Structures are given as C-alpha cells and as structure tokens.
Amino acid sequence: MKSTKVYSGPDRVEARSLMYATGQLPEMLGKRPLVGVVNSFNEIVPGHFHLRTIADAVKQGVAMGGGIPVEFPAIALCDGIT
C-alpha cells in the first residue's frame, strides 16, 4: 500500500507525529489507506456552499470503508461574482 511508504521507518517519524497530532492512532497508520478528499467549499459562492456537507459524507464513507480520510482545499474555478 502506497500509504505505508509515507509512515514506515525511523526516518518518517515527523510524518507519523503530524498524523498523531490530528488524532490518528499508531495502529491505523500503514494499515489503512490514506484517501484524499478535495473540497472547493467556500462561503461566498452559493454553488459551492453545499460542498462541505458532501465532503463530510464522503469522508464518513471512506472511514466506513476502512480508509483514513484527509480533506484538503482546492480553489473554486468560479467565484460566483464575476
């Protein structure tokens, strides 16, 4: 599993400590896939406002499927203003 390479070995102690700080348990790392969830939610574009709810549902599904969901932002392609 590719996620194992990120956390295995003594030279990856910093990466493990960052994940521990976010609440991940040591026994989870390297045994469950790390799954990125991209979210362009923002509070100014009505067409993106619902994406927070969708991302939360996706993260819940990833966790239920045995993965470790990690959400990160993406810039919205439209600003809804111009």
Secondary structure, DSSP 8 states (H G I E B T S, - for coil): -HHHHHH-SGGGHHHHHHHHHTT--TTTBTTB-EEEEEE---SS-GGGTTHHHHHHHHHHHHHHTT-EEEEEE---S--S--
